[in-house]
C-alpha cells in the first residue's frame, strides 16, 4: 500500500492574534523557531512549494501568524490539516523572558489554540544548545496537552561534520535532522505528523 503523500498546499490567511485567526476546525501543525533558523524554507521544502512561505529580507521583521491549508492523499482519500508559521523569535539581542521575546498575543495563541496537534520547534544544528531554544522548549512543555506532540527538528544538518552529527544525535536522541538546501529529512517529519494526527503509520510497514 502506498504511503501518504502531501499533494497540495496553499496560503489561507494571516492573523495578528488568536482573536482574528481562522476558525480552528481542523488539526494544525505549528512551526516555531528563531528568526534565522529557516522556518519558511522548511515549510516550502515540506510542501514542495518554492514560495509558499515567504521569508522577510530582515529576520525578525514578520510578526504575523500565517495559515496554510495542506492536503495529503492516502488510500485514495484526502486527509486535510493546516500548517501554521509563527513569527520568529530571538533574533539579534534576545531577552530571557519569553514574554519579552514573543508578543503577548503569540503566547496566547500557542497556549490556547485548541486545534494545535503538533509543535515543530526548528533549531539550528550548528548551535544546538542556544539558551533561547532551551527556554522555549521548557516553556512550551509546561502547558502542552496530552493530545499534542512536540518535535525538535534541527536544520542545516549539512553544515555539520560526522563528529558533530554524532554528538548532536547523542545529546538529542530521537531528534529529526534536515537540510533545506539538500532537501533531506522531510519524510520523517511527514511520518510523525501523519501518525500523530491520524494514527496511521504506513512508513514502518
Secondary structure, 3 states (H helix, E strand, C coil): CCCCEEEEEEEEEEECCHHHCCCCCCCEEEEEEECCCCHHHHHHHHHCCCCCCCCCCCCCCCCCEEEEEEEEEECCEEEEEEEEECCCECCCCCCCCHHHHCCHHHHHHHHHCCCEEEEEEEEEHHHCCCHHHHHHHHHHCCCCCCCCEEEEEEECHHHCCHHHHHHHHHHCCCCEECECCCCECHHHHHHHHHHHHHCCCHHHC
